[in-house]
Amino acid sequence: MSATKVMEQIERLPVEEQKELFVLLAKKVVATESGNPKPWLGKKLSFDEACDVVFRENRKLLGLLAK
């Protein structure tokens, strides 16, 4: 099946099912973007854990804040 036909079928889905599909696809894109899944994705993190993730994943941001 072509991508065009798949997109047409997605358009016919109820809005709630489209949202579920979007969430699934977004998670897949984020997990495979760097070639390895993010173990923290979808988990509830404490503030300190979230800060660790943000600064570990964004070294450039940490450098700018350090200035």
C-alpha positions in Angstrom: 0.0 0.0 0.0 1.3 3.4 -0.9 1.9 6.2 1.7 -0.8 8.3 -0.1 -3.4 5.5 0.5 -2.3 5.2 4.1 -2.7 8.9 4.7 -6.1 8.8 3.1 -7.2 6.1 5.4 -5.8 8.0 8.4 -7.9 11.0 7.4 -11.0 8.8 7.5 -10.4 7.7 11.1 -12.3 9.3 14.0 -10.4 12.2 15.6 -9.6 10.2 18.8 -8.0 7.4 16.8 -6.0 9.9 14.7 -4.7 11.4 18.0 -3.7 7.9 19.3 -1.9 7.2 16.0 -0.1 10.6 16.2 1.2 9.9 19.7 2.4 6.4 18.6 4.2 7.8 15.6 5.7 10.8 17.6 7.1 8.3 20.2 8.6 6.2 17.4 10.2 9.3 15.8 11.7 10.5 19.1 12.9 7.1 20.0 14.7 6.5 16.7 15.9 10.0 16.0 19.3 9.4 17.6 19.4 5.8 16.8 18.8 4.6 20.3 15.6 4.8 22.4 15.4 7.3 25.2 14.9 5.2 28.4 13.2 8.2 30.1 10.6 8.7 27.4 7.1 8.3 28.8 8.2 8.0 32.4 7.3 10.3 35.2 10.4 12.0 36.4 11.2 14.1 39.4 12.4 17.6 38.9 16.0 16.6 39.5 15.8 13.7 37.1 14.2 15.9 34.5 17.0 18.4 34.8 19.6 15.7 34.4 17.9 14.6 31.2 17.5 18.1 29.8 21.2 19.0 30.4 22.5 15.6 29.4 20.6 15.7 26.1 21.4 19.4 25.5 25.0 20.1 26.3 24.8 23.3 24.2 22.1 24.7 26.6 24.2 23.8 29.6 27.1 25.7 28.1 25.0 28.8 27.4 23.6 28.8 30.9 27.1 28.5 32.3 28.1 31.7 30.7 
